[in-house]
Amino acid sequence: MIIVLRQGTQQQDIDKLTSILVTKGISVNPMFGSDLTILGLIGDTSQVDPAQIESFRCVERIMKVAEPFKKANRMFHPGQSVIKVGNTEVGGRKLSVMAGPCSVESKEQITYVAQEVQKAGATVLRGGAFKPRTSPYAFQGLKYEGLRLLEEARAATGLPIVTEIMSPYDIEIFDEKVDCIQVGARNMQNFDLLRLLGQTLKPILLKRGLSSTIEEWLMSAEYIMSGGNPNVILCERGIRTYETYTRNTLDLSAILAVKKLSHLPVIVDPSHATGKFWMVEPLARAAIAVGADGVMIEVHNDPAHALCDGAQSIRPELFSEVMDDIRKIAAVVGREI
């Protein structure tokens, strides 16, 4: 439920109305805009008598929210959220470009790639320290050593780092060492992990699950936000369909749907979506064209010998071309890099 207040409502009137709602077990989230103020109500609103609320002269109207997600809902937060990640932002006019290798393999590799993507215009360094793999025999990442190497690459370039968390037991060290914590597709509905991530204020990059609906995706964001952490960035990385030519099917329509339903920023990962390096550039352009707040691209210095996902990784020189292309698209849609 949302209560829209009249323009010019005084704080004392807001406090009086809030105190009545709180006594009914309702959580009240006030949002102050330039033109209006709204109160977002979370909880069992069946206990709220609309007639009683409308008796307050400061109340303009009451609106029901049909969707089960509340804190992620655009009705509760009409403006676009902008999430700060290190020295950059995701969700504003400036597009975010997260780039780097699927896996951290060595100090030389991650530092070189970090320097190259920074020169091309990337705003965040991505790299996997812990790798969830389908096969238990595949390379699982350098783990804590990989985190240390990411820190060194950040020190060398100034780029904030985003990397994937696998275990709730690692939240404390991730909170200390990285700028943005990634929740991978396989953990999108790991609700215990999401609840615990809600207890930190570290930005969370939440990837869409392998076959998850948009509502399920937003409900996973709700788990984090209901715990007290509003800093959620959504990432569309393709979903599993009947098609087998590509690794997944990139759902560009999800960007438009999320933008209508939610205030959270959404970026696109064309690398994981297709599994084919030659599709990355055109789909990155398409993502920006339809309104994504940025892209996440896998960049490797030697894709043919990469320890993980070499087929979908592009070389630094091609990444530079991709950046030139999406700059042009950004200018057309009123964004910039």
N, C-alpha and C positions, 0 to 999 in steps of 0.2 A: 504494500500500500504506500502511496505517496500523498503527502499533504502539500499543496501549493499555497504559499502565503501571499498576502497582498503586498504590493510594492510599498516600501517604507515601514514595514513592521518593525517594532522596537524589540531589542534583545530581551527585555523583561517579559514581553508577551510570549516570545519564543520559549523562554525558560519556564513560564507557567504552564504552557501547553505540553512541553516536554516532560515536566514532572508528573503530570496526570497520566501520560502514556507509559512512563517508566513504572509507575505503580501497578500497571496492568501486565507487567512482564515483557514489555515491548522495548527493543533496542532502537534508539532514535539516532539517525545520522543526518545532521543538518548540512546542506550544501548552499553556499552563498554565491549567487551570480550577480552580474552587473544590473540585470533587469528584474530578477526575482529570486526568492529564497524558497527552497523546498526541503521538506523533512521526509527522509526515507525511513519507513518503518519495517523492522525485521523481527519476526516472531509470529506468535499465534494472534493474528489481527482479528480473529473472530470475536475476541473480547472487546474490540473497539466499537463503540456506538457512533456511527457517522453523524447522527443528529447531534450528539453531544459535542463532537469536534467542530461541526459546522456552526455551533452556537458561538464560537469564538470569533470575534469581529475580524481578527487578523487572517482568518482562513478564507482563501479564494475558492478552492475546490479540492475534492478528494478523488484520487485516481487509483484503481485497482491494478496491480501488476500480475499478469497471468503467468509469466515465465518463472520457473523455480529458482533461477539464479537472481540474486538481489544486488549484491555489492558490485558485481560485474555488469549490471544492467545499465544501459544508457539512460533509462528513465530516472535512475537514482543519481546519475552523474552526467548531465547533458553535455558537458564539455569533453573534449578529448584528453585522456590522460597522457602525460609526458613523463617517462620514467628515466631517471638519471642513472647512467651506468659509467662509473668512473668519471672521466673528464668529458663525457659526451652524453647525449640524450636520445631516447627512442620515443617517437610519437609526435614530435613537433614538425615544423616545416622542413627541417633538415632530415634527409633520409639516413638511416643507419645501414652500414655495410659491415657485416661480420664475416671475416675471411681467415682461412688458415687450413692446416691439414686435418684430415679425419683423426689421425693419431699423432701424438708427439712421439718421435722415434729417436731423436738425439738432440743434443744442444745445438749442433751445427745446423741441423735441419730446421728446427723450430725458430731459431734466431734469424736464419736467412729468409725463410718464408715471411716471418713477421716484418722484417725490414722491407721486403719487396711489396707486400700488400699495403704497408703504410705509405710507401712512396706513390703507390697508385691511387691512394685515397681512402683506404679502409678505415673505419672508425673503431672497430673492435676486433681483437684477435681471438679466433676460435681454435680449439685444439683439444683432442680427447686424451685424457690421462687414464681414465677408467673406461673400458670399451665393452658394452653389452653385445655379445656375438651369438648368433644362432648356434654355432658349433662350439662345444667346450674346448676344442683343440685349436681354435683360431686364436690369433694374437689378441690378448685381453688388455693391452695397454701397459705403460710403464708405472701406472698407479701413482704413488706418492712422489716418486722420482719425476714423473711427468708433471706433477703440480709444481715442483721446484723449478723445472726447466721453463715452464710457462711464466713463472715469476721472473726468471732471468730475462726472458724475451720481452716481458712488459717493461722491465728496467731499462732494456736497451732501446726500446722504441717509444715508450710512453703510452702504448695502446692498452686499454683495459682488456681483461681476459674473461672469456666465458667458456666453461667446460662442464661436462655432464657428471652429475652425482648418481651413484648407484645405491648407496646404503645410507639409512638414517643415522648410522653411527659416525658418518663422516661430515655431518652438518657443521659441527663446530670448526673443523679445520677448513672446510670450504668457506664458511662465513669469514674466517680470518684471512684466507689467502687469495680468493678470487673476487672479481668485481660483479659477476653475474653467474648464478647457478642454473645450469640447464637440467630440466627434467625431460628425459627422452621419451619417445613414443611408447616404449614398453612399460614405462613407469607412470604414464599419464593417469592411470587409475589406481596407483599405489597410495591409497588414501592415508595410511599411517605416515608415509613419507611426506605427503602434501600437508597434513596437519602440522607436522613438526616444522616444515618450511614456513608455515604461517606464523611461527614464533620468532622468526628473524625478519629484519627489514631489508635484507639483501635482495636485489632484483632477481626475479625468477623467470627464466625463459622456458615456457611450457609448450612442448611440442604436441601436436595432435596425435592421438593414438592411431594404431594401424588401421582400424576400421571404425573409428569413433564418429558419432554424429556431432554436429556443431553444438547441440545442447549438452551432450556429454562432456565435450571439451570445455565449454564454459562452466559447467558444474565442477569440473576439476579445478578451474581457476577459483571458483567460489570457495572450495575447501581451503585454499591458501589464504584468500582474502578474509574469510570468516575467522581465521586464526589471528588476524591483526596485521597481516602484511599486504598492503595495497599495490605493491610494486611487481605486477605481473605483466609479462610480454608474451603474446601468443605467437606460435610459429606453425604455419601450414607447411607440412613436409610430404604431402601426398598420402593417399589412403589406398588400401588394398581393394582391388576390384577384380572382375573376371579377366581383364587385360593382362597379358604376360609379356608384351613386347618391352615395356618399361618396368622398372623396378616397382614403382607405385604409379598411381594416377594423380597428377597434380590437380587439386580442386581450387581453381582460381575464383570460382563463384563464392567460395567460403570467405574470401576477403570481404566481398561486398556484404554478405550476410552478417559477418561479425561486426563490421562497421555500423550496420543498422541496429544490431541488437546490443552492442557493448561499446563502452568508452575505452577499452583496453587497446593498446597498439598491437598490430599484427604484422609479422614479417613472413617471408617465404623462403624456403630452402629448396631451390630447384635441383640441387645436387642429389639429395636423397630421394627426391620425388621421382627422378627418372633413371638414375643409375648410369646415365650416359653423358660423358663430358660435352659432347657436341650439342646437346640440348640445353645446356646451362645458360648460355648467352641469350638466346631468343626468349626463354621463359623468364629470365631475370628482367628483361625489357617488358614483357607482358605483365609481370607482377607489379612493377612500378606504374605501368599504364592504368591498371584497374584500381590503384589506390593503396597498395601495400606501403607500410611505413619503413620498409627496408628489405634487405635480402641477406641470406646466409649462404656463403659459397665455399666449397672445399677447394683449396689451392695447395698443390704439392710441387716440390722442386723436381721430382722424378716419379711421375705417376706410374710408370711401368714397373717400378720396383717398390711401390708403396706397400707397407705392411697391412693396410686396411683401405678398401674402397678406392683403389687406384683408377678403376674404370670411370668413375664419376668425377674425378679430380681434374682440375685444369692447371696448366703451368702459369707461373707469375706473368709471363708476357701476354698470355691470352686474358688473364684477369685484368690487366691494364686496358685491354681493348674493351672488355665488358664494362669497365668503369666509364670509359669514354662514351659508350653507347647509352648507358642508363643515365648519365648526366644530361644527355639530349632529351631523353624521355621525361626526366624530372622537370626540366625547364618548361616543357609543354603542359604538364599537369600542375604547375604551380608549386613544385617542390625544388629542393636543391641538395647537393652533396658537398 
